[in-house]
């Protein structure tokens, strides 16, 4: 984006209608500083606040079913089999993030 003074210089001093149409004059509100411009950081902050409010307003509930072994026999748990299911469901990563102190919704 061009600075306001450069934009105003081009739009007021150009003899070409095409150039003047590309660079309209700067509004008085912007010149005086009454209008606050949106920066990338403020736009990002606003979007993140909206996302956080959306996430906190939802009440998600998930049921994760874990099979103890491939044959589903009672009283027999295959630890690598159960661990692979928990890893695939993202439970292990969630636990690691929670241990690091980040807020996590499970």
Secondary structure by P-SEA (a helix, b strand, c coil): cccaaaaaaaaaacccaaaaaaccccccccccccbbbbcaaaaaaaaaaaaaaaaaacbbbbbbbbbcccccccccccaaaaaaaaaaaaaaaaaaaaaacccccc
